[in-house]
Amino acid sequence: MKNLCLAAAAATALAAPVSAQDLSIATGGTGGTYYPYGGGLAELIGNHVDGASATAEVTGASVENMALISRGDSDLAIALADTVVDAYEGNGQFEGRAVNARALGSIYPNAIQIVTLADSEIESLSDLEGMRVSVGAPGSGTEVNARRILEANGITYDDIEAERLNFNETADALRDGDIDAGFWSVGPPTSSIMNLAATRDIRLVPLSDEEVQAGIDQHGTFAPYTLREGIYEGVAAPVPTIAVPNVLVVHADMDADLAYEITMNMFERVDELIAVHPAANDTTVEFSLGATPIPMHPGALRYYEETGAEIPDRLSE
């Protein structure tokens, strides 16, 4: 019996590291970019990080994802930079409960995309007043961004009929005439808007220079961005808007070697991510070092140092 107990203990000890490397990646809804990007990252980890496997989990996106990191229910998470800063500093929806998070890097920008049907009367942000508008799923970065952009430009939820729908629900509601416009904060192009544009004529609502600047003044993680001509069927000219970096986040307690391996493979094998989603074209060391808003995990910093890139002081603890 003693030998059996020792054998069982040994088997458990041997199994523990493997279990510890079965990683959960918190992403978003299936109609956005987080989920396919996270799926590509999970496949990359499984193929190239020794002893590790990973699964992309469907979630409510940024706010929920940072809570999952805080509780240890997810090992990696993709989240918008403004939500990441709020969580790290214990502000906003994380008031009084700061998350002990670190970044592996910023991976691509999320563009605010305000979509309506081509025959609607909505041509500007101010035209949303009095309209039925999807502001994103509850707990999503889209809703955080939508509220900030609206409020920065003098529009509150009291001025619109706000619906909290995920990306696919927003596209369906627009298609069916149940809402007048919807917000997406996602890496373009995204499948839910592409599918909508294939069945209905759409319009992307532009932001003026003043509206963009108001957003930047309200939250420093915003930056100007232009949606290119032809990004969706029927979009015949560039559309000015605003964007926020997406950050790949882990808990500060993640093993340094694991953080290094994930970071190194993400950049060195980025072609595998690009094959999954074109947003990964922005997954570069240069973008990451310029856009990441919180300190890097020491394991990730080791990789950046090996590239010879200049690392801003703000990214080191």
Beta strands, then each sheet from edge to edge (+ up, - down):
strand 1: 22-26
strand 2: 53-57
strand 3: 76-80
strand 4: 101-117
strand 5: 132-134
strand 6: 161-163
strand 7: 181-186
strand 8: 202-204
strand 9: 223-227
strand 10: 239-251
sheet 1: 2+ 1+ 3+ 10- 4+ 7- 5- 6-
sheet 2: 2+ 1+ 3+ 10- 9+
sheet 3: 2+ 1+ 3+ 10- 4+ 8-
end
